[in-house]
């Protein structure tokens, strides 16, 4: 009897110690291990209730191996031990072992708590269907569900709801059980109604109405009740209703305010979110890490750096001591704030001082480097990262693509897949953008096929990237096909398609699409107007471009930026409207920057406006003294005017300032491999064969009237040498290589880093006729489609006006105008010569040459360039062509 009492006393003592141990969360495992060791050393053999407590502590400390060891030592484990083990396996995510324990437990020993544990296990592991089915089994086996049962099963229901009837059925079950007045159960039911609203088959208004009715009838509400209702309305875009719920909160419930602030941030109401924080502070409601994180994120997303910095100072002042988890979330938000606002050094300083970092911290710094275009630092930081997730790879791939490192972006995309990461639609979008930059059409098509195979073909970001890729690879029809088949469109989609049409010279179609966009109630943004102005510029649609520019402020409250003014200037000067362009520059609300003067200089180069061109170049030398493009344009303008001394001065200035012209580079994709050619290339393994074939083509082209235009050779050398130099241009080599290697009849698509040279442009017209193929060239400005001797950019006419030429010594003026498809040009005076050649250089009177001889020489050039028959000079230009179709049209136009 005494021994029995002693054993019971010892057992009670151990039980009390273990009970006390449970309250010491941080050290419970170590204390329990010590108590357990003492039991073994003293020879004490614990009974079930003590072993159950030990198991519970081990399970809650994630030491399932010890718990299982104890479980196996129990001769006949009771229902408490089995329930504890199921909960442990559930926490560890091992649903299979939990099912084995449940299935191995006789029905006669089970109870409601045991079922609750298994239902909770299914719910926590996102297997809602299994949880609901087990709940039905439980009721069929005559086990009465309690509050915890309904809380767990309603949580599972929220995972799988497809129709409001499921919520209604569970609502009826709650009413029948008598738990209708239990706050935790009603909270779970409201949560199920709220989450069901995300189902496309459900009526969100009916569900939120049912949730609101429950909410109003609840006798007692806790902070979860208020927060769930606010979150529900936020998820359903009803911020006014959410705010009404918050206004009804009688207690200072911080999480409810956090939910409202988060809702405002999520829907872009940044100032409302900041105002909510201010009111929260005035009411004395306690802030937490979630509050600060939401407000800082709001400032970061809106670019409100000043407000974000004030919040940072407020946190430093008021939160002297806080938990590490608080510091991590807030510091991550601060790193994102400084990074998104371009303060990467400050972001890095916060990052370096963080005692605890996670992947979010690393990704925030990486994104900051990428967004600022600091790719070298981004690549270095990427290599330092201790771990990477899909977001890491996606940010880096997109950053490389958007900053001109397309080849590296594709390599990284492949490396990501090798390391076992399945790309998301954003990663695909980054890789497709790389293909767009490189002109890698076949690779882009392969990515498109993979995108469809993986089910990402409905992705908005990937679809937008595909539009740009196909357009930049020269197939605007494929871009349009993607655009038309996308399930949903945003402003980026419309902008991409408008830009595609404009780049390919389809200005009128671009305008039609823009007008359709307006009819679809899509509000144009700043990018939209950049694309439509560019389209108008390429097509010479001056009136339309002016109208769209004026509508920015008048109709859409968009203040034009310098980039918009630059597009307008480009539009005007391309059309020769220098007076109007000058008026626009003088009316600008800010000092003209480099883009304005670049557009003006380019127009002056086209039309030979020397005085204004020199003025624009001088301003560019002040603003961008190291930019090679200015020197090249000015040099070309001098060369075209025959001012070789000035050409030499510009070249000397470049040498003195250490400025080197960017070398011309062209590339073409053949059999999924990109072949690159440089000017005067000797590196490509097949370059000699290319030169030989080019010689043969030139012979055939000369038969059709092609004459190399040596005006585009700026060096002073013999004519024969100048012709040889023209044959070494990179775009010619790339096109000829494509003709040699691509299947008969296949379109030749070549990409160049600089603007196409005038002689190459003319040569490709003849070349397309000789080989019977379409040649597509993308240069630094636009696309050129050469078909049967014509180019898509030929919407402009070039007019050489030699009015009063007898006394005119400074040369012929060139002016670009737009003409219709029927060539309805008004014939000018007897000293006018009209042609439809875009790249026709200025002609100047040579020493000893009369004005009549100048006119005859110009007419000889036009006859070759435009395909016009040579006719006797009779004071008027008789307009005729080889084609009977054109002859009929000209007879109608010039009776």
C-alpha positions in Angstrom: 0.0 0.0 0.0 2.9 2.3 0.9 4.7 1.6 -2.3 1.5 2.3 -4.3 1.2 5.7 -2.5 4.8 6.5 -3.2 4.5 5.7 -6.9 1.3 7.8 -7.1 3.1 10.7 -5.4 6.1 10.4 -7.8 3.7 10.2 -10.7 1.8 13.3 -9.6 5.0 15.1 -9.1 6.2 14.3 -12.7 2.8 15.2 -14.0 2.9 18.6 -12.3 6.4 19.2 -13.5 5.3 18.4 -17.1 2.3 20.6 -16.7 4.5 23.5 -15.6 6.9 22.7 -18.5 4.1 23.3 -21.0 3.9 27.0 -19.9 7.6 27.5 -20.7 7.3 27.5 -24.5 10.8 28.4 -25.3 12.4 25.9 -23.0 9.7 23.2 -22.8 11.5 20.7 -24.9 14.7 20.9 -23.0 12.9 20.7 -19.6 10.8 17.7 -20.8 13.9 15.9 -22.0 15.5 16.4 -18.6 12.3 15.1 -16.8 12.2 12.2 -19.1 15.8 11.4 -18.5 15.3 11.6 -14.7 12.4 9.1 -15.1 14.6 6.6 -16.9 17.5 7.0 -14.5 15.3 6.6 -11.4 13.6 3.5 -12.9 10.2 5.1 -12.8 7.8 3.6 -15.4 5.3 6.3 -16.4 1.8 5.5 -17.2 -0.3 6.6 -20.1 -1.3 10.1 -18.9 2.4 11.0 -18.3 3.5 9.6 -21.6 0.7 11.5 -23.3 1.9 14.7 -21.8 5.5 14.0 -22.9 4.3 13.1 -26.4 2.3 16.4 -26.5 5.4 18.4 -25.6 7.6 16.6 -28.1 5.0 17.0 -30.8 4.6 20.8 -30.2 8.3 21.1 -30.3 8.4 19.4 -33.7 10.4 16.4 -32.3 8.1 13.8 -33.7 10.7 11.1 -33.7 10.8 11.2 -29.8 7.0 11.3 -29.7 6.7 8.3 -32.0 9.3 6.4 -29.9 7.1 7.0 -26.8 4.0 6.0 -28.7 5.5 2.7 -29.7 6.4 2.0 -26.1 2.8 2.2 -24.9 1.4 -1.3 -24.9 -2.1 -0.1 -25.7 -2.1 3.5 -26.7 -5.3 5.3 -25.7 -7.3 7.7 -27.8 -5.4 10.7 -26.3 -2.1 9.4 -27.5 -3.4 8.7 -31.0 -5.0 12.1 -31.2 -1.7 13.7 -30.2 0.2 11.8 -32.8 -2.3 12.7 -35.6 -1.9 16.4 -34.6 1.9 16.0 -34.7 1.9 14.4 -38.2 -0.5 17.1 -39.4 1.8 19.9 -38.2 4.7 18.2 -39.9 2.7 18.0 -43.2 2.8 14.2 -43.2 -0.9 13.5 -44.0 -0.2 9.9 -45.0 1.1 8.8 -41.5 -1.8 10.7 -39.9 -4.2 8.7 -42.0 -2.5 5.5 -41.0 -2.9 6.3 -37.3 -6.6 7.2 -37.9 -7.3 4.1 -39.9 -5.6 1.9 -37.3 -7.8 3.1 -34.5 -10.9 1.0 -33.8 -14.2 2.7 -34.2 -15.2 1.8 -30.7 -12.3 3.8 -29.2 -12.8 6.9 -31.2 -14.4 10.1 -30.0 -15.3 13.6 -31.3 -11.9 15.0 -30.4 -10.2 12.3 -32.4 -12.3 13.1 -35.4 -11.6 16.8 -34.9 -7.9 16.1 -35.1 -8.1 14.3 -38.4 -10.5 16.9 -39.9 -8.1 19.6 -38.8 -5.2 17.7 -40.4 -7.0 17.6 -43.7 -7.9 21.2 -43.5 -4.4 22.4 -42.6 -3.0 20.4 -45.5 -5.5 21.9 -48.0 -7.5 18.8 -48.6 -10.9 20.2 -48.1 -12.8 17.4 -49.9 -11.3 14.8 -47.6 -12.2 16.9 -44.5 -15.8 17.3 -45.6 -16.1 13.6 -46.4 -14.7 12.7 -42.9 -17.2 15.1 -41.3 -20.0 13.2 -43.1 -18.5 9.8 -41.9 -18.4 11.2 -38.4 -22.1 12.0 -38.4 -23.0 8.7 -40.0 -21.1 7.0 -37.2 -23.2 8.8 -34.7 -20.5 11.1 -33.3 -21.8 14.5 -32.3 -19.8 17.4 -33.7 -18.9 20.1 -31.3 -17.7 23.7 -31.7 -14.2 22.7 -32.7 -15.6 20.3 -35.3 -17.6 23.0 -37.1 -14.7 25.5 -36.9 -12.4 22.9 -38.6 -14.8 21.7 -41.2 -15.9 25.3 -42.1 -12.2 26.1 -42.6 -12.0 23.1 -44.9 -15.2 24.2 -46.7 -13.6 27.6 -47.5 -10.9 25.7 -49.5 -13.3 24.0 -51.9 -16.5 26.0 -52.2 -17.8 26.3 -55.7 -21.4 27.3 -55.1 -23.3 29.1 -52.3 -25.4 26.0 -51.6 -22.5 24.3 -49.8 -22.3 27.2 -47.4 -26.0 27.1 -46.9 -26.0 23.4 -46.2 -23.3 23.8 -43.5 -25.2 26.8 -42.1 -28.2 24.5 -41.6 -26.0 21.9 -39.9 -24.7 24.5 -37.5 -28.3 25.6 -36.7 -29.3 22.0 -36.0 -26.3 21.4 -33.7 -27.1 24.2 -31.4 -23.8 25.9 -31.8 -25.3 28.9 -33.6 -24.4 31.3 -30.7 -20.8 30.2 -30.4 -18.6 33.1 -31.7 -15.8 30.9 -33.1 -18.3 28.8 -35.1 -20.1 31.9 -36.5 -16.7 33.4 -37.4 -15.8 30.3 -39.3 -19.2 30.4 -41.1 -18.8 34.0 -42.1 -15.3 33.3 -43.3 -16.6 30.4 -45.5 -19.3 32.7 -47.0 -16.6 35.4 -47.7 -14.1 33.0 -49.3 -16.9 31.5 -51.4 -17.3 34.8 -53.2 -14.1 34.1 -55.2 -15.8 31.2 -57.0 -16.9 32.1 -60.5 -20.0 30.1 -60.0 -21.1 31.9 -56.9 -23.1 35.1 -56.5 -20.8 37.4 -54.4 -23.7 39.7 -53.5 -25.8 36.9 -52.1 -23.0 35.5 -50.2 -21.9 38.8 -48.7 -25.5 39.5 -47.9 -25.7 36.2 -46.0 -22.5 36.9 -44.2 -23.7 40.4 -43.2 -27.0 39.0 -41.9 -25.0 36.5 -39.7 -22.8 39.4 -38.6 -25.7 41.6 -37.6 -27.4 38.8 -35.6 -24.3 37.8 -33.7 -24.8 38.4 -30.0 -21.1 38.8 -29.4 -18.4 39.8 -31.8 -14.6 39.6 -31.4 -11.8 41.1 -33.4 -11.8 38.2 -35.9 -15.5 38.9 -36.6 -14.9 42.5 -37.5 -11.7 41.8 -39.5 -13.3 39.0 -41.5 -16.2 41.2 -42.6 -13.9 44.1 -43.5 -11.6 41.7 -45.5 -14.7 40.2 -47.2 -15.9 43.6 -48.5 -12.3 44.6 -49.5 -12.0 41.3 -51.5 -15.2 42.2 -53.3 -14.1 45.7 -54.1 -16.7 47.3 -51.8 -14.5 49.6 -49.8 -17.4 51.8 -48.7 -19.1 48.8 -47.1 -15.8 47.8 -45.5 -15.4 51.3 -44.1 -18.9 51.3 -42.8 -18.1 48.1 -40.8 -14.9 49.7 -39.4 -16.8 52.7 -38.3 -19.1 50.5 -36.3 -16.2 49.0 -34.3 -16.6 50.2 -30.7 -13.3 48.9 -29.4 -9.8 49.8 -30.5 -9.2 46.7 -32.6 -5.9 47.2 -34.4 -6.2 44.2 -36.8 -9.5 45.6 -38.1 -7.8 48.9 -38.9 -4.9 47.0 -40.5 -7.4 45.2 -42.8 -8.9 48.5 -43.9 -5.5 50.0 -44.5 -4.4 47.0 -46.4 -7.5 47.1 -48.5 -6.9 50.7 -49.5 -3.3 49.9 -50.4 -4.3 46.9 -52.5 -6.8 48.9 -54.5 -4.4 51.8 -55.0 -6.1 54.3 -52.7 -2.8 55.3 -51.2 -3.7 58.7 -49.7 -6.8 57.1 -48.0 -4.5 54.5 -46.5 -2.2 57.2 -45.1 -5.2 59.0 -43.7 -6.4 55.8 -42.0 -3.0 55.5 -40.3 -3.1 59.1 -39.1 -6.6 58.5 -37.6 -5.4 55.2 -36.1 -2.5 57.1 -34.4 -4.8 59.9 -33.1 -7.2 57.3 -31.6 -4.3 55.7 -29.7 -4.8 52.3 -31.4 -1.6 50.2 -31.1 0.4 49.8 -34.3 2.1 46.6 -35.2 4.5 45.3 -37.8 1.6 44.7 -40.2 0.4 48.3 -39.9 3.9 49.7 -40.7 4.5 47.2 -43.5 1.2 48.2 -45.2 1.8 51.9 -44.9 5.4 51.7 -46.1 4.3 49.5 -49.0 1.7 52.1 -49.9 4.4 54.8 -50.0 6.7 52.6 -52.1 4.0 51.7 -54.7 3.0 55.4 -55.1 6.5 56.7 -55.1 5.8 58.8 -52.0 9.4 58.7 -50.8 9.0 61.7 -48.5 6.0 60.1 -46.7 7.8 56.8 -46.5 10.9 58.4 -45.0 8.8 60.1 -42.4 7.3 56.7 -41.5 10.8 55.3 -41.2 11.7 58.1 -38.7 8.4 57.5 -36.8 9.2 53.8 -36.4 12.7 54.5 -35.2 11.4 57.0 -32.6 8.4 54.9 -31.3 9.5 51.3 -31.6 12.8 51.1 -29.7 12.4 47.4 -28.8 10.5 44.9 -30.8 10.4 41.2 -31.8 12.8 40.0 -34.5 9.8 39.0 -36.7 8.5 42.6 -36.4 12.0 43.9 -37.5 12.2 41.5 -40.5 8.8 42.4 -42.0 9.3 46.2 -41.5 12.9 46.2 -42.7 11.9 44.3 -45.8 9.2 46.9 -46.5 11.8 49.7 -45.9 14.3 48.1 -48.3 11.6 47.9 -50.9 10.6 51.5 -50.3 14.1 52.9 -50.7 14.8 50.5 -53.7 11.6 51.4 -55.6 12.3 55.1 -55.0 15.8 54.8 -56.5 17.7 55.1 -53.2 19.5 51.8 -53.6 22.5 52.8 -51.4 20.1 53.6 -48.5 18.3 50.3 -49.2 21.6 48.4 -49.1 22.5 50.1 -45.8 19.3 48.9 -44.1 19.9 45.5 -45.6 23.4 45.3 -44.3 22.3 46.2 -40.8 19.5 43.6 -40.7 20.2 40.9 -38.0 17.7 38.6 -39.7 17.2 38.4 -43.5 15.0 36.2 -45.6 14.6 35.7 -49.3 12.2 38.7 -49.4 15.1 40.9 -48.2 17.5 39.6 -50.9 14.9 39.9 -53.7 14.1 43.5 -52.7 17.7 44.5 -53.1 18.0 42.6 -56.4 14.8 44.3 -57.7 16.3 47.7 -56.7 19.4 47.2 -58.8 17.4 45.9 -61.7 14.9 48.7 -61.7 17.7 51.3 -61.8 19.4 49.5 -64.7 22.5 48.7 -62.6 22.8 45.3 -64.1 26.4 44.7 -63.3 25.7 45.1 -59.6 22.5 43.1 -60.0 24.4 40.2 -61.5 27.0 40.3 -58.8 24.4 40.4 -56.0 22.5 37.5 -57.7 25.6 35.3 -57.5 26.0 36.2 -53.8 22.4 35.1 -52.8 22.4 32.1 -50.5 19.2 30.8 -52.0 16.9 31.7 -54.9 13.2 31.2 -55.6 11.2 31.6 -58.8 10.8 35.4 -58.1 14.5 35.8 -57.9 15.1 34.2 -61.3 12.2 36.1 -62.9 13.4 39.5 -61.7 16.9 38.8 -63.0 15.7 37.4 -66.4 13.4 40.4 -66.9 16.1 42.8 -65.8 18.6 41.5 -68.3 16.0 41.5 -71.1 14.9 45.1 -70.4 18.4 46.5 -70.1 19.8 45.1 -73.4 21.3 41.8 -72.1 19.0 39.6 -74.1 21.4 36.8 -74.7 22.3 36.5 -71.0 18.6 36.6 -70.2 17.9 33.6 -72.4 20.9 31.7 -70.9 19.7 32.4 -67.4 16.2 31.3 -68.3 17.6 27.9 -69.4 19.8 27.7 -66.3 16.7 28.3 -64.2 15.0 25.3 -65.8 18.1 23.1 -65.3 18.0 23.9 -61.6 14.5 22.6 -61.4 12.4 25.8 -61.4 9.3 25.6 -63.6 9.0 29.1 -65.2 5.8 31.1 -64.5 4.2 33.4 -67.0 6.3 36.4 -65.9 9.5 34.4 -66.4 8.3 33.5 -69.9 7.6 37.1 -70.5 11.1 38.0 -69.6 12.6 35.4 -71.9 10.3 36.4 -74.8 11.4 40.0 -74.3 15.0 38.8 -74.7 14.0 37.2 -78.0 12.3 40.5 -79.1 15.5 42.4 -78.4 17.7 39.9 -80.3 15.3 39.4 -83.1 15.5 35.6 -82.3 12.2 34.7 -84.0 12.6 30.9 -83.9 13.5 30.9 -80.3 10.6 33.1 -79.5 8.2 30.8 -81.4 9.6 27.8 -79.3 8.9 29.8 -76.1 5.4 30.5 -77.4 4.8 26.8 -77.9 6.0 26.0 -74.4 3.9 28.7 -73.0 0.8 27.2 -74.5 1.8 23.7 -73.4 2.2 24.8 -69.8 -1.2 26.6 -69.8 0.2 30.1 -69.6 -1.3 31.2 -73.0 -4.0 33.2 -71.3 -1.5 35.2 -69.3 -1.7 39.0 -69.9 2.0 39.6 -69.3 3.1 36.8 -71.6 0.6 37.9 -74.3 1.9 41.5 -74.2 5.5 40.2 -74.5 4.5 38.0 -77.5 2.9 41.0 -79.3 6.2 43.0 -78.9 8.3 40.0 -79.8 6.6 39.2 -83.1 6.4 42.9 -84.0 10.1 43.4 -83.3 11.0 40.2 -85.2 9.3 41.7 -88.3 6.0 39.7 -88.3 3.3 42.3 -87.5 0.6 39.9 -88.7 1.6 37.3 -86.0 1.6 40.1 -83.4 -1.9 41.1 -84.5 -3.0 37.4 -84.3 -1.8 37.2 -80.6 -3.6 40.5 -79.9 -6.9 39.4 -81.3 -6.8 36.0 -79.5 -5.9 37.3 -76.1 -8.8 36.6 -73.6 -8.3 40.0 -71.9 -6.5 43.2 -72.8 -5.1 46.0 -70.8 -3.6 49.4 -71.8 -0.2 47.7 -72.3 -1.7 45.3 -74.8 -3.2 48.2 -76.9 0.0 50.2 -76.6 2.1 47.3 -77.8 -0.1 46.7 -80.8 -0.3 50.4 -81.8 3.5 50.6 -81.5 3.9 47.5 -83.7 1.7 49.0 -86.4 3.6 52.3 -86.2 7.0 50.7 -86.4 6.0 48.8 -89.5 4.7 51.9 -91.3 1.0 51.1 -90.9 0.2 54.6 -89.6 -3.5 54.6 -90.6 -4.1 51.2 -89.1 -2.4 52.4 -85.9 -4.8 55.3 -85.8 -7.8 53.0 -86.4 -6.7 50.8 -83.5 -6.2 53.8 -81.2 -9.8 55.0 -82.1 -11.1 51.5 -81.4 -9.3 51.5 -78.0 -11.2 54.7 -77.1 -14.5 53.1 -78.1 -13.7 50.2 -75.8 -13.4 52.7 -72.9 -9.7 52.0 -72.4 -8.2 55.2 -71.1 -5.0 56.1 -73.0 -1.9 56.8 -70.8 1.4 58.5 -71.5 2.8 55.5 -73.3 -0.2 55.3 -75.6 0.4 58.8 -76.8 4.1 58.1 -77.3 3.2 55.2 -79.6 0.5 57.0 -81.6 2.7 60.0 -82.1 5.5 57.8 -83.3 3.1 56.1 -85.7 2.0 59.4 -87.1 5.6 60.5 -87.5 6.6 57.4 -89.4 3.6 57.8 -91.7 3.9 61.5 -92.1 0.4 62.1 -90.6 1.1 65.6 -89.4 -2.5 66.8 -88.9 -3.5 63.7 -87.0 -0.3 63.8 -84.8 -1.0 67.4 -83.9 -4.6 66.6 -83.0 -3.6 63.7 -80.7 -0.9 65.8 -79.0 -3.4 68.5 -78.2 -5.9 66.0 -76.9 -3.5 64.9 -74.2 -4.1 67.8 -72.0 -7.5 68.8 -73.3 -9.3 65.5 -73.1 -7.3 63.2 -70.8 -5.6 65.6 -68.4 -2.1 64.3 -69.3 0.6 66.8 -69.2 2.9 66.2 -72.2 6.5 65.3 -71.1 9.7 66.0 -73.0 9.4 62.6 -74.7 6.0 63.6 -76.1 7.3 67.0 -77.3 10.3 65.2 -78.9 7.8 62.9 -80.9 5.9 66.0 -82.0 9.1 67.8 -83.1 10.1 64.7 -85.0 6.8 64.5 -86.8 7.0 68.2 -87.8 10.6 68.3 -89.0 10.2 65.0 -91.0 7.5 66.9 -92.9 9.8 69.9 -93.3 7.7 72.1 -91.1 10.6 73.8 -89.3 8.7 77.0 -88.5 6.0 75.1 -86.7 8.6 72.9 -84.9 10.4 76.1 -83.7 7.0 77.5 -82.4 6.5 74.3 -80.5 10.0 74.5 -78.9 9.4 78.1 -77.9 6.1 77.3 -76.3 7.4 74.4 -74.2 6.9 74.9 -70.4 10.5 73.8 -69.9 13.9 74.2 -71.4 14.4 71.8 -74.4 16.6 68.8 -73.5 18.6 66.4 -75.6 15.6 64.5 -77.1 14.2 67.7 -78.6 17.5 68.7 -80.2 18.1 65.2 -81.4 14.8 65.1 -83.2 15.5 68.6 -84.7 19.0 67.6 -85.9 17.7 64.4 -87.5 15.1 66.5 -89.4 17.6 69.0 -90.5 19.8 66.2 -91.8 16.9 64.9 -93.9 16.0 68.2 -95.4 19.5 69.8 -95.5 18.6 72.7 -93.2 22.2 73.5 -92.4 21.8 76.6 -90.1 19.2 75.0 -87.8 21.0 71.7 -87.9 24.3 73.3 -86.7 22.4 75.1 -83.9 20.8 71.9 -82.8 24.2 70.1 -82.8 25.8 72.8 -80.8 23.1 72.5 -78.1 23.6 68.7 -78.1 27.4 69.2 -77.7 26.6 71.1 -74.5 24.1 68.6 -73.1 25.7 65.3 -74.2 29.3 66.0 -75.2 30.2 62.3 -75.2 27.3 61.1 -77.4 28.7 59.9 -80.7 25.4 60.2 -82.6 25.5 64.0 -82.7 28.9 64.0 -84.3 27.9 61.4 -86.8 24.7 63.2 -87.9 26.5 66.6 -88.2 29.3 65.0 -90.2 26.8 63.3 -92.5 25.0 66.6 -93.0 28.3 68.4 -93.9 29.3 65.6 -96.3 25.9 65.7 -98.1 26.4 69.4 -98.5 29.9 68.8 -100.0 31.6 70.6 -97.1 34.5 68.2 -96.7 36.5 70.6 -94.6 33.8 70.7 -92.0 33.5 66.9 -92.1 37.2 66.8 -91.2 36.8 69.3 -88.4 34.0 67.2 -86.8 36.1 64.0 -87.1 39.1 65.8 -85.5 36.8 67.0 -82.7 35.7 63.4 -82.0 39.4 62.3 -81.9 40.3 65.2 -79.5 37.4 64.3 -77.2 38.1 60.6 -77.3 34.8 59.8 -78.8 34.4 56.7 -81.0 31.6 56.1 -83.4 29.5 53.0 -82.4 30.3 50.4 -85.0 27.5 49.2 -87.3 26.4 45.7 -86.4 23.7 43.6 -88.1 22.5 40.1 -87.3 20.2 37.4 -88.7 18.7 34.2 -87.3 19.3 31.1 -89.4 18.3 27.6 -88.0 17.8 29.0 -84.5 21.4 30.4 -84.5 22.0 34.2 -84.5 24.8 35.2 -87.0 26.4 38.6 -86.4 28.1 40.8 -89.0 30.2 43.9 -88.5 31.1 46.5 -91.1 33.9 45.3 -93.3 33.5 41.9 -91.6 36.4 39.4 -91.8 35.5 37.3 -88.7 32.4 35.4 -89.8 33.5 31.9 -91.1 31.5 32.3 -94.3 32.1 35.9 -95.0 34.2 35.4 -98.1 31.3 33.4 -99.7 29.0 36.3 -98.7 31.3 38.8 -100.5 31.4 36.6 -103.6 27.7 36.2 -103.8 27.1 39.9 -103.2 29.3 40.6 -106.2 27.0 38.5 -108.4 23.9 40.1 -107.0 25.2 43.6 -107.7 25.8 42.7 -111.3 22.1 41.7 -111.6 21.0 44.8 -109.7 23.0 47.1 -112.1 21.1 45.6 -115.0 17.9 46.9 -113.4 19.4 50.4 -112.9 21.1 50.2 -109.5 23.9 52.6 -109.1 25.9 52.6 -105.8 25.4 56.0 -104.1 28.8 57.0 -103.0 27.5 60.1 -101.2 27.1 57.9 -98.2 30.8 57.3 -98.0 32.2 60.1 -96.0 35.9 59.4 -96.5 37.8 61.2 -99.3 38.7 58.5 -101.8 38.3 57.3 -105.4 34.8 56.5 -106.6 35.7 52.8 -107.1 37.0 52.6 -103.6 33.8 54.2 -102.3 31.7 51.6 -104.0 33.8 48.9 -102.4 33.3 50.4 -99.0 29.5 50.4 -99.6 29.6 46.7 -100.2 31.1 46.0 -96.8 28.2 47.5 -94.8 27.0 45.1 -92.2 23.3 45.1 -93.2 24.2 44.1 -96.8 26.3 41.2 -95.5 23.6 39.9 -93.2 20.9 40.1 -95.9 23.1 38.3 -98.5 23.9 35.6 -95.9 20.2 35.1 -95.4 19.5 34.8 -99.1 22.3 32.1 -99.3 21.2 30.1 -96.2 17.4 30.4 -95.8 15.0 28.2 -97.9 13.9 29.5 -101.3 11.1 32.0 -100.9 11.6 32.5 -97.2 11.5 36.1 -95.9 14.9 37.6 -95.0 14.8 39.3 -91.6 17.8 41.4 -90.5 18.3 43.6 -87.5 20.7 46.5 -87.2 21.8 48.5 -84.2 22.0 51.8 -86.1 19.9 53.5 -88.8 20.1 51.8 -92.2 22.4 53.6 -94.7 20.8 55.3 -97.7 22.6 53.2 -100.3 21.7 50.0 -98.5 18.1 51.1 -98.4 18.2 51.7 -102.2 20.2 48.4 -102.8 17.6 46.3 -101.0 14.9 47.6 -103.2 16.7 46.2 -106.2 17.8 43.1 -104.4 14.3 42.2 -103.4 13.3 42.3 -107.1 16.3 40.3 -108.2 15.9 37.4 -105.7 12.1 37.6 -105.6 11.9 37.7 -101.8 10.7 40.0 -99.1 13.5 41.6 -97.2 12.7 43.0 -93.8 15.3 45.2 -92.0 14.8 46.6 -88.5 17.1 49.5 -87.9 17.4 51.8 -84.9 14.3 53.7 -85.9 11.8 51.5 -87.6 11.1 48.5 -89.9 11.6 48.5 -93.6 9.7 45.9 -95.7 11.2 45.6 -99.2 9.0 43.8 -101.7 9.4 43.7 -105.5 11.5 46.9 -105.6 9.5 49.0 -103.2 9.9 49.8 -99.5 7.1 50.1 -96.9 8.5 53.4 -95.7 7.8 55.0 -99.1 4.7 56.9 -97.9 6.8 60.0 -98.3 7.7 61.6 -101.6 10.9 63.5 -102.1 10.7 66.7 -104.0 13.8 68.5 -105.3 12.7 72.0 -105.9 15.0 74.0 -108.2 12.9 77.2 -108.3 14.8 80.1 -110.0 17.7 77.7 -110.4 19.7 79.9 -112.8 20.9 82.2 -110.0 20.9 79.6 -107.3 24.3 78.5 -106.2 23.7 76.8 -102.8 22.0 73.7 -104.1 18.6 72.1 -104.4 16.3 71.9 -101.5 14.6 68.7 -100.6 11.2 68.6 -99.0 9.1 65.5 -97.9 5.4 65.5 -98.5 2.7 62.8 -98.2 0.9 61.6 -101.3 -2.0 59.3 -101.9 -2.0 55.9 -103.5 -2.9 57.3 -106.9 0.2 59.5 -107.0 -2.0 62.6 -107.2 0.9 65.0 -107.0 0.4 68.5 -108.2 2.9 69.2 -111.0 5.1 72.1 -110.1 6.7 74.8 -112.3 9.0 74.2 -115.2 12.0 74.1 -112.8 10.5 71.4 -110.6 11.5 67.7 -110.6 9.3 65.2 -108.7 10.2 61.6 -107.7 9.1 59.1 -105.2 12.5 58.2 -103.8 12.8 58.4 -100.0 16.6 58.2 -99.7 17.6 60.8 -102.3 20.6 62.9 -101.3 20.9 66.6 -102.0 22.5 67.6 -105.3 24.7 70.7 -105.6 26.0 72.6 -108.7 29.4 71.4 -109.6 32.2 73.8 -110.7 31.4 75.0 -114.2 28.0 73.3 -114.3 25.0 75.3 -115.5 21.6 75.1 -113.9 20.2 73.2 -116.9 23.0 70.7 -116.6 22.3 70.3 -112.9 18.6 69.7 -113.7 19.6 67.1 -116.3 21.9 65.3 -113.9 19.2 65.2 -111.2 16.8 63.8 -113.8 19.3 61.1 -114.7 19.4 60.1 -111.0 15.7 60.1 -110.6 15.2 58.0 -113.7 17.3 55.3 -112.1 16.0 55.6 -108.6 12.3 55.8 -109.3 12.1 53.6 -112.3 10.9 56.5 -114.5 11.4 56.3 -118.3 13.9 58.9 -119.6 12.0 61.5 -121.5 13.2 64.6 -123.4 13.5 67.7 -121.2 10.8 70.1 -122.4 10.4 72.4 -119.4 7.9 70.0 -117.8 8.2 66.6 -116.2 6.1 64.0 -117.9 5.4 61.5 -115.2 5.4 57.9 -116.5 6.4 54.4 -115.3 7.2 51.0 -116.8 4.0 49.6 -115.3 0.8 50.1 -117.3 -1.1 50.3 -114.0 1.0 53.3 -113.0 0.8 54.8 -116.4 -3.1 54.7 -116.2 -3.0 56.3 -112.8 -0.7 59.0 -113.9 -2.9 59.8 -116.9 -5.8 60.3 -114.5 -3.7 62.4 -112.1 -2.0 64.5 -114.8 -4.4 64.8 -117.7 
